[in-house]
């Protein structure tokens, strides 16, 4: 019956055993049970359970914890995490027990001292270079469950890894104003990199809208209620001591445009239409203007009438106006994201108010040559209509007829080069302006000019300076003169003067020997100080000199070497065997330093490609092998000094062969094999050893162990009398290394020992000079057939035993006594 009920429910009437299984019970409820015996006479009294019994599954120890992982390793600590067991045994987990084993030892030792329910633990106080395995167990009220699977061997050392960056966003992002956006990604690196966010090369700072969240593996920049000012180029930099990585995103926060820029210009006004123009909005909202919406309104009415909503130009014709009425124009800009606020014009009356342009002022004549001249004038009043053309005319001073200088339109410029003049003739010029109404009056004639080439001396060269020097020369550089005197610059004359002297000496004798704007002055005396000056020369003569501002002391310019290391020159570089090793650096120094690459203070391998340029050097080794690993150094040296940097290169490969393979304790069915770890582990921890054997009469090797982490193995199940060879190879994560093999075969036999002493030695006959002896076989023969018995005798009272002879039988007659 249930504990909260009084009525009993029969379970069975036919049980003949002293036990029964009660089914159909409800988990979580408590029950009482009673039992009565029955015979042919009837049923006896019931016996009832004294306490209620709660129905539930039996409780066991929990399963093994899941997913034991190493999260961080330093030279003196290891951080691990794990997940709870799939089944807790029917009872809550009360604590976890973390254990460790030093590689080379057999036993695991408990690491946690107190009850621990956290599933993350940092083991501290470890010794740098030691290698450990870890496992964890879960406990409940029943006891401690099975341990988890062991971690891989973990060596205590500070890990170094260049930063990596995996971004969740693309190069460009478009966001509507008011919306939130975020830039997220993942990163890694050891030591933990520093994360920096920049916008347009300025550090992003957090505020009420801008939030920055960085975890050990993720990064996020979030901006709430974005505004147009959030538009820009965002950059995230992940940097640690080994290098840096950057990611970029051009964020464009879009909105409807700002209003068009006024004022509205009435370019043309007529009695029935107008032509207006305006400037584009200062802010297009981050999206191209798709069109402008133009409306008109009679100043005495409140209704705006559409003119057009499909123009992308910043000018528009307003048609269908009534003469004498005043109008206002309203203009909107539109892009993909909306319509701007309007730009509204002043009132303008519809009426004709235009005339031909006024006459320009007297033109000015410039740049006269033997066959051309440039006419320059100022724009006159356009009469209310835009000027569409200028008409330039010429005539000889003594003539009366004006002639157009060209049939082509001259607009919008207010100067024109008149060609086809006759050399030596005197000319006058005048200009007329033309608009839609007609051609205006001509300007007053210009002052007369003669058609001939005026050539003047050029102006001095610009900004002469000394750009380099040696112990006997100085390099000069300058810019051409601002004015060439209307003649071609033939070249330049360079002069120098020793400080304290009055005489200037010529560095070059003719100008055409220096047509360029640079020159090397040679033949100078080391240690002296000189002044320099440069003159430009055209057909009219030499310009005034331009002086180098400061005197120059003649000596070699020295700059000590400087090295700017690339990311591949970090303190330690790991490269997988077969891949390409690249080491490079930027080099500075004057004169350019001598570059030397070395490996372990010796010349680098001939297979290495070394490239030296004017700005740096690069070493490249293709198809690397393990022997390519080591300490590489780069030395740069010039007279000003030297500098050396080194980088350790580790070529990750399979391990070398184990050492000191030895066979001992040979028996008829087993032997004991020992060895030492390889001298070279391939740059990775040895994970296991493979042990194989071979019958000398067979060509096939048979594996007897493939997962041993120890450096010894007991080879069992040998066939007595058979000769065997053994070999061992080491494995790491990059593969199996070469085998080391026993030099001689061993034979599977038990070892031999001396036999035991003969038994029951006694004499059977005695004579005056001889004795007859007999004995029985010893209890043990030492593992081999007995070949004979050595008989010795000793005179009574003597210390020494005298050998008589060795006999094969169990009797002997000792003579000569």
VOVOLUM-392461 format. One line per 4 residues: number of its first residue (from 1); for each residue z negated, y negated, x of C-alpha. Coordinates in pm, whole numbers, plus 50000, padded with zeros to 5 digits. Example, Ala and Ser with C-alpha at 12.3 -4.5 7.8 and 13.67 -1.06 7.14 Angstrom:
BEGIN
1 = 49220:50450:51230; 49286:50106:51367
***
This chain:
BEGIN
1 = 50000:50000:50000; 50052:49637:50108; 49735:49470:50233; 49741:49215:49950
5 = 49801:49481:49679; 49567:49745:49536; 49821:49992:49406; 49910:50286:49634
9 = 50270:50404:49667; 50340:50772:49755; 50556:50826:50065; 50613:51209:50051
13 = 50457:51525:49902; 50611:51786:50130; 50480:51705:50478; 50359:52017:50655
17 = 50322:51860:51001; 50040:51637:51123; 50274:51330:51140; 50517:51148:50914
21 = 50764:50860:50939; 50725:50593:50673; 51051:50406:50602; 51144:50112:50382
25 = 50871:49883:50515; 50917:49505:50534; 50896:49347:50878; 50611:49093:50906
29 = 50397:49247:50626; 50066:49432:50674; 50001:49779:50521; 49720:50032:50469
33 = 49797:50408:50478; 49604:50715:50350; 49656:51093:50385; 49530:51393:50185
37 = 49565:51768:50251; 49682:52004:49977; 49667:52381:49933; 49731:52621:49643
41 = 49400:52525:49487; 49475:52153:49485; 49467:51823:49673; 49171:51726:49890
45 = 49019:51379:49938; 49220:51095:50108; 49151:50959:50454; 49242:50588:50483
49 = 49330:50371:50785; 49038:50146:50870; 49253:49841:50961; 49571:49698:50823
53 = 49885:49758:51034; 50134:49471:51085; 50498:49587:51084; 50697:49452:51381
57 = 50923:49573:51665; 50743:49718:51971; 50684:49474:52261; 50830:49550:52603
61 = 50868:49358:52928; 51151:49102:52918; 51503:49157:53053; 51609:49013:53388
65 = 51675:48631:53392; 52040:48519:53389; 52261:48301:53612; 52036:48244:53915
69 = 52218:47965:54106; 52160:47759:54419; 52189:47389:54333; 52105:47223:54665
73 = 52043:47327:55027; 51890:47120:55308; 51764:47216:55651; 51412:47283:55514
77 = 51447:47340:55138; 51646:47528:54872; 51669:47428:54504; 51744:47703:54247
81 = 51795:47715:53868; 51828:48003:53622; 51861:48079:53250; 51612:48278:53036
85 = 51667:48654:52985; 51886:48756:52696; 51585:48938:52542; 51222:48834:52590
89 = 51082:49182:52508; 50960:49070:52167; 50708:48821:52312; 50732:48468:52446
93 = 50794:48428:52818; 50462:48330:52981; 50591:48254:53331; 50862:48316:53591
97 = 50808:48471:53935; 51046:48357:54212; 51070:48577:54524; 51251:48538:54857
101 = 51349:48767:55145; 51431:48655:55497; 51756:48823:55600; 51668:49100:55842
105 = 51340:49179:55661; 51298:49450:55399; 51043:49305:55158; 51059:49021:54908
109 = 50768:48775:54901; 50649:48569:54607; 50737:48199:54642; 50568:48051:54333
113 = 50188:48030:54352; 50095:47928:53998; 50225:47997:53650; 50571:47843:53619
117 = 50773:47803:53298; 51031:47558:53439; 51366:47718:53518; 51420:47502:53823
121 = 51227:47525:54151; 51260:47379:54499; 51142:47601:54784; 51020:47374:55062
125 = 50884:47417:55414; 51167:47646:55526; 51285:47675:55886; 51622:47528:55973
129 = 51880:47797:56047; 51695:48081:55865; 51887:48276:55600; 51722:48386:55274
133 = 51798:48578:54953; 51624:48490:54626; 51553:48665:54296; 51348:48574:53986
137 = 51161:48778:53723; 51030:48688:53376; 50682:48781:53248; 50537:48815:52895
141 = 50209:48952:52765; 50322:49306:52851; 50399:49236:53213; 50670:49144:53464
145 = 51030:49240:53388; 51314:49341:53617; 51418:49084:53879; 51749:48903:53848
149 = 52043:48982:54072; 51992:48834:54420; 52164:48521:54534; 52406:48535:54823
153 = 52241:48477:55163; 52156:48105:55196; 52126:47942:55539; 51899:47637:55559
157 = 52104:47347:55690; 52203:47004:55573; 52535:47030:55394; 52808:46774:55458
161 = 53106:46744:55228; 53349:46454:55178; 53333:46299:54832; 53556:46432:54553
165 = 53645:46243:54238; 53779:46388:53911; 53848:46116:53652; 53885:46159:53275
169 = 54097:45845:53235; 54454:45753:53324; 54590:45463:53526; 54623:45242:53217
173 = 54405:45197:52907; 54471:44975:52603; 54171:44873:52387; 54151:44654:52077
177 = 53914:44356:52088; 53576:44454:51946; 53618:44824:52020; 53410:45009:52277
181 = 53560:45201:52564; 53429:45409:52850; 53557:45528:53186; 53409:45866:53279
185 = 53453:46130:53545; 53287:46375:53775; 53217:46354:54145; 53058:46551:54425
189 = 52980:46517:54793; 52702:46584:55040; 52499:46383:55109; 52500:46249:54754
193 = 52764:45972:54740; 52697:45615:54628; 52890:45515:54313; 53017:45155:54281
197 = 53215:45002:53994; 53443:44701:54059; 53653:44487:53827; 53924:44288:54000
201 = 53737:44348:54332; 53408:44210:54190; 53105:44436:54143; 53041:44518:53776
205 = 52685:44436:53665; 52508:44577:53360; 52421:44355:53064; 52384:44390:52688
209 = 52746:44504:52655; 52815:44675:52985; 52635:45002:53056; 52661:45212:53372
213 = 52531:45569:53374; 52538:45785:53687; 52403:46140:53720; 52418:46364:54029
217 = 52758:46495:53911; 52896:46252:53650; 52971:45883:53628; 53037:45656:53331
221 = 53111:45289:53273; 53084:45192:52907; 53163:44855:52747; 53059:44774:52391
225 = 53240:44523:52167; 53513:44453:52421; 53652:44102:52462; 53972:43976:52622
229 = 53783:43886:52940; 53719:44259:52991; 54087:44298:53079; 54134:44378:53446
233 = 54178:44641:53713; 53869:44861:53728; 53791:45060:54041; 53524:45323:54095
237 = 53431:45402:54456; 53245:45719:54555; 53125:45695:54916; 52897:45880:55155
241 = 52870:45910:55533; 53178:46136:55553; 53424:45914:55365; 53508:45764:55030
245 = 53732:45819:54728; 53856:45560:54478; 53990:45572:54125; 54167:45293:53941
249 = 54234:45203:53578; 54413:44896:53444; 54230:44811:53122; 54410:44582:52879
253 = 54192:44452:52594; 54443:44340:52332; 54407:44100:52042; 54620:43875:51830
257 = 54762:43585:52034; 54618:43235:52059; 54808:42955:51875; 55135:42828:52027
261 = 55083:42534:52263; 55165:42194:52117; 55256:41937:52047; 55557:42035:51840
265 = 55857:41855:51991; 56125:41724:51752; 56428:41772:51976; 56676:41666:51707
269 = 56622:41486:51376; 56890:41445:51111; 56890:41359:50744; 56923:41725:50636
273 = 56778:41928:50929; 56563:41911:51238; 56538:42110:51562; 56183:42166:51689
277 = 56042:42333:52000; 55700:42434:52132; 55540:42625:52418; 55424:42988:52408
281 = 55054:43064:52355; 54830:43041:52661; 54704:43392:52576; 54949:43646:52433
285 = 54655:43876:52345; 54754:44124:52612; 55075:44220:52429; 55419:44065:52431
289 = 55492:43809:52158; 55716:43990:51911; 55816:43686:51703; 55718:43343:51573
293 = 55664:43255:51206; 55784:42901:51118; 55702:42723:50791; 55773:42371:50659
297 = 55592:42152:50409; 55675:41827:50232; 55399:41586:50338; 55335:41495:49970
301 = 55302:41858:49856; 55056:42139:49928; 55301:42429:49938; 55424:42572:50270
305 = 55777:42714:50256; 55897:42986:50497; 56173:42896:50741; 56195:43215:50947
309 = 55971:43499:51065; 56210:43673:51301; 56259:43454:51609; 56135:43512:51962
313 = 56264:43180:52095; 56039:42875:52126; 56286:42657:51940; 56400:42662:51578
317 = 56632:42476:51343; 56459:42359:51021; 56736:42339:50750; 56757:42222:50390
321 = 56568:41893:50422; 56586:41597:50184; 56678:41267:50342; 56392:41020:50360
325 = 56120:41279:50298; 55844:41336:50558; 55784:41693:50674; 55525:41894:50868
329 = 55605:42212:51060; 55361:42504:51099; 55413:42772:51366; 55238:43109:51413
333 = 55272:43351:51706; 55269:43724:51633; 55228:44035:51850; 55164:44403:51776
337 = 54798:44330:51700; 54816:44038:51459; 54910:43678:51384; 54760:43379:51562
341 = 54609:43065:51414; 54881:42804:51337; 55009:42509:51539; 55077:42219:51297
345 = 55308:41931:51386; 55279:41560:51307; 55475:41427:51010; 55843:41349:51076
349 = 56092:41176:50841; 56433:41336:50788; 56693:41075:50885; 56969:41016:51139
353 = 56821:40829:51437; 57042:40905:51736; 57301:40726:51956; 57484:40777:52283
357 = 57271:40775:52599; 57200:40455:52791; 57369:40382:53120; 57188:40534:53422
361 = 57051:40309:53693; 57254:40247:54010; 57298:40585:54185; 57186:40649:54544
365 = 57417:40815:54798; 57268:41065:55047; 57377:41325:55300; 57716:41172:55372
369 = 57957:41381:55582; 58321:41340:55676; 58436:41508:55352; 58143:41499:55109
373 = 57848:41297:54979; 57550:41369:54750; 57514:41134:54451; 57157:41107:54309
377 = 57055:40925:53991; 56767:40901:53741; 56788:41039:53389; 56851:40757:53135
381 = 56726:40736:52775; 56908:41013:52587; 56960:40816:52260; 56747:41066:52064
385 = 56975:41360:52133; 56948:41579:52442; 57185:41493:52724; 57442:41771:52757
389 = 57649:41649:53053; 57681:41389:53328; 58014:41241:53436; 58037:41138:53801
393 = 58330:40917:53908; 58452:40786:54243; 58696:40524:54373; 58790:40378:54705
397 = 58633:40035:54749; 58967:39848:54743; 59107:40049:54447; 59063:39968:54078
401 = 59090:40313:53908; 58787:40543:53869; 58849:40919:53904; 58626:41206:53782
405 = 58496:41407:54075; 58497:41738:53882; 58611:41882:53553; 58308:42115:53531
409 = 57991:42005:53341; 57713:41857:53553; 57380:41950:53392; 57079:41962:53402
413 = 57053:41835:53760; 57058:41462:53839; 57241:41493:54168; 57583:41620:54264
417 = 57761:41686:54591; 58104:41521:54573; 58363:41719:54775; 58714:41643:54902
421 = 58649:41299:55049; 58890:41164:55309; 58728:41112:55646; 58693:40744:55734
425 = 58757:40612:55380; 58503:40391:55197; 58391:40504:54852; 58184:40388:54552
429 = 58037:40614:54282; 57911:40573:53924; 57751:40802:53663; 57772:40827:53279
433 = 57554:41041:53048; 57686:41236:52745; 57508:41380:52440; 57610:41520:52103
437 = 57699:41170:51977; 57925:41078:52266; 57952:40934:52619; 57734:40637:52714
441 = 57814:40342:52938; 57857:40405:53311; 57596:40304:53564; 57650:40015:53809
445 = 57858:40126:54109; 57669:40260:54411; 57665:40087:54744; 57986:40159:54940
449 = 57968:40441:55201; 58208:40567:55469; 58299:40940:55472; 58190:41051:55818
453 = 57935:41283:55976; 57613:41104:56077; 57424:41297:56341; 57084:41199:56471
457 = 56845:41355:56715; 56629:41625:56553; 56260:41585:56487; 56019:41766:56723
461 = 55956:42140:56679; 55660:42226:56456; 55330:42388:56561; 55400:42509:56913
465 = 55132:42752:57033; 55058:43007:57305; 55053:43349:57137; 54997:43571:57443
469 = 54951:43558:57818; 54939:43768:58134; 54838:43694:58492; 55178:43533:58562
473 = 55333:43443:58223; 55265:43276:57889; 55440:43356:57557; 55511:43049:57341
477 = 55608:43034:56975; 55694:42747:56737; 55872:42664:56415; 56207:42482:56383
481 = 56202:42101:56345; 56170:41968:55994; 56487:41762:56041; 56784:41883:56241
485 = 56948:41535:56255; 57240:41662:56040; 57352:41866:56334; 57310:42228:56433
489 = 57013:42301:56661; 57172:42424:56983; 56847:42550:57129; 56517:42443:57283
493 = 56396:42311:57619; 56057:42429:57742; 55857:42237:58003; 55522:42305:58171
497 = 55280:42101:58380; 54995:42211:58601; 54671:42041:58487; 54606:41746:58720
501 = 54977:41698:58813; 55202:41432:58665; 55533:41613:58700; 55670:41827:58416
505 = 55880:42125:58527; 56154:42288:58322; 56108:42653:58234; 56473:42684:58122
509 = 56761:42468:58244; 56979:42463:57930; 56892:42461:57561; 57136:42737:57472
513 = 56936:42975:57696; 56659:42958:57429; 56822:42967:57082; 56518:43134:56919
517 = 56176:42986:56833; 55991:43176:57109; 56005:43189:57489; 55821:43363:57777
521 = 55740:43122:58062; 55726:43326:58386; 55655:43258:58752; 55312:43104:58685
525 = 55014:43132:58922; 54721:43345:58816; 54399:43152:58757; 54564:42807:58715
529 = 54568:42609:58389; 54894:42472:58246; 55013:42243:57968; 55332:42320:57771
533 = 55573:42126:57550; 55894:42207:57359; 56200:41993:57267; 56470:42069:57010
537 = 56833:41991:57105; 57139:41921:56886; 57472:41749:56955; 57301:41405:56941
541 = 57050:41494:57214; 56690:41601:57268; 56406:41550:57022; 56068:41410:57112
545 = 55849:41679:57271; 55596:41881:57072; 55290:41972:57281; 55090:42294:57275
549 = 54746:42160:57166; 54527:42307:57442; 54587:42388:57810; 54629:42761:57883
553 = 54460:42944:58171; 54698:43205:58315; 54528:43547:58325; 54554:43884:58159
557 = 54412:43887:57807; 54167:44172:57769; 54022:44326:57457; 53803:44636:57488
561 = 53922:44945:57303; 53814:44993:56944; 53839:45305:56730; 53855:45304:56350
565 = 53810:45665:56242; 53993:45822:55950; 53808:46049:55707; 53931:46359:55893
569 = 53730:46251:56200; 53390:46304:56035; 53122:46474:56244; 53233:46823:56140
573 = 53567:46935:56001; 53618:47272:55834; 53971:47414:55817; 54074:47754:55691
577 = 54262:47978:55934; 54638:47935:55887; 54606:47579:55751; 54694:47264:55944
581 = 54427:47069:56134; 54479:46691:56140; 54263:46443:56334; 54359:46074:56344
585 = 54220:45729:56418; 54335:45367:56433; 54324:45223:56789; 54291:44861:56894
589 = 54269:44695:57236; 54462:44472:57476; 54634:44601:57677; 54689:44900:57449
593 = 54447:45169:57569; 54538:45499:57731; 54479:45779:57479; 54333:46117:57582
597 = 54259:46414:57352; 54037:46693:57488; 53874:47012:57360; 53544:47113:57517
601 = 53623:46875:57810; 53951:47059:57877; 54312:46989:57787; 54395:47068:57424
605 = 54610:47370:57338; 54986:47333:57406; 55047:47414:57038; 54880:47084:56939
609 = 55119:46800:56845; 54980:46469:56970; 55137:46146:56846; 55049:45803:56988
613 = 55183:45485:56824; 55115:45119:56879; 54834:45126:56623; 54674:45469:56652
617 = 54694:45837:56744; 54709:46167:56558; 54647:46528:56667; 54793:46806:56454
621 = 54765:47184:56495; 54963:47402:56255; 54873:47761:56163; 54521:47732:56302
625 = 54342:48036:56438; 53973:48077:56508; 54019:47995:56878; 54133:47646:56775
629 = 53776:47563:56668; 53545:47369:56896; 53440:47017:56993; 53738:46779:57009
633 = 53708:46437:57169; 53930:46128:57158; 53898:45884:57450; 54070:45543:57463
637 = 54054:45340:57784; 54191:45014:57919; 54069:44773:58192; 53824:44618:57944
641 = 53637:44944:57885; 53656:45281:57716; 53534:45451:57402; 53499:45817:57306
645 = 53439:45987:56972; 53392:46358:56908; 53435:46584:56608; 53335:46946:56569
649 = 53614:47161:56422; 53520:47489:56256; 53812:47723:56178; 53695:47948:55898
653 = 53816:48308:55956; 53717:48668:55945; 53424:48761:56176; 53460:48926:56517
657 = 53369:49288:56594; 53002:49393:56595; 52841:49447:56936; 52651:49726:57115
661 = 52742:50012:56881; 52498:50298:56960; 52446:50652:56825; 52101:50809:56850
665 = 51880:51079:56693; 52171:51326:56663; 52094:51628:56444; 52300:51910:56308
669 = 52353:51721:55980; 52285:51352:56064; 52269:51079:56326; 52137:50721:56342
673 = 52386:50436:56402; 52279:50088:56522; 52470:49774:56624; 52429:49398:56678
677 = 52587:49115:56481; 52926:48979:56605; 52924:48696:56857; 53154:48509:56616
681 = 53075:48507:56243; 53404:48328:56159; 53221:48013:56050; 53071:48189:55745
685 = 52766:48405:55680; 52814:48780:55736; 52794:48930:55385; 52796:49302:55473
689 = 52903:49570:55721; 53149:49860:55670; 53064:50190:55845; 53323:50469:55874
693 = 53336:50812:56043; 53615:51046:56148; 53630:51411:56247; 53804:51417:56588
697 = 54036:51681:56447; 54136:51452:56158; 54345:51133:56155; 54172:50979:55853
701 = 53861:50757:55860; 53608:50806:55580; 53381:50522:55463; 53012:50614:55461
705 = 52880:50261:55381; 53062:49946:55262; 52784:49715:55141; 52512:49740:55403
709 = 52354:49410:55504; 52141:49581:55771; 52255:49642:56127; 52179:50015:56118
713 = 52272:50320:55910; 52169:50683:55889; 52489:50894:55874; 52406:51202:55669
717 = 52587:51518:55552; 52747:51597:55891; 52880:51948:55952; 52694:52128:56229
721 = 52898:52174:56542; 53166:51922:56440; 53251:51629:56673; 53262:51283:56511
725 = 53373:50928:56596; 53212:50629:56423; 53325:50266:56379; 53173:49950:56223
729 = 53328:49620:56100; 53168:49300:55967; 53279:49114:55652; 53240:48753:55534
733 = 53394:48558:55246; 53723:48531:55439; 53775:48904:55493; 53694:49200:55716
737 = 53691:49161:56093; 53807:49416:56356; 53625:49746:56403; 53414:49845:56702
741 = 53444:50220:56770; 53227:50469:56961; 53378:50542:57302; 53302:50917:57298
745 = 53264:51162:57009; 52921:51306:56931; 52859:51665:56833; 52639:51738:56529
749 = 52382:51974:56679; 52007:51974:56693; 51862:51858:57031; 51751:52123:57289
753 = 51385:52159:57412; 51221:52385:57674; 51114:52724:57533; 50751:52812:57471
757 = 50537:53021:57716; 50588:53399:57724; 50317:53596:57545; 50088:53882:57643
761 = 50152:53882:58020; 49980:54185:58187; 50031:54430:58473; 50115:54797:58418
765 = 50101:54920:58776; 49951:54803:59109; 50027:54906:59465; 49897:54771:59797
769 = 50199:54536:59837; 50343:54508:59486; 50250:54462:59117; 50451:54565:58804
773 = 50432:54304:58521; 50546:54305:58156; 50532:54038:57880; 50662:53951:57533
777 = 50917:53686:57421; 50776:53337:57348; 50734:53215:56989; 51004:52942:57024
781 = 51325:52937:57225; 51369:52549:57223; 51686:52562:57014; 51895:52784:57251
785 = 51912:53140:57373; 51665:53218:57660; 51859:53281:57982; 51576:53408:58201
789 = 51208:53409:58304; 51068:53245:58621; 50799:53460:58788; 50544:53289:59018
793 = 50233:53421:59197; 49923:53254:59352; 49684:53395:59608; 49327:53389:59485
797 = 49156:53069:59601; 49485:52890:59680; 49609:52575:59502; 49985:52631:59517
801 = 50199:52870:59308; 50479:53047:59489; 50810:53115:59313; 50916:53479:59331
805 = 51240:53501:59130; 51399:53453:58789; 51461:53771:58589; 51654:53822:58266
809 = 51434:54097:58121; 51075:54115:57994; 50942:54294:58308; 50934:54238:58683
813 = 50798:54408:59002; 50650:54148:59238; 50680:54272:59601; 50581:54143:59941
817 = 50215:54090:59856
***
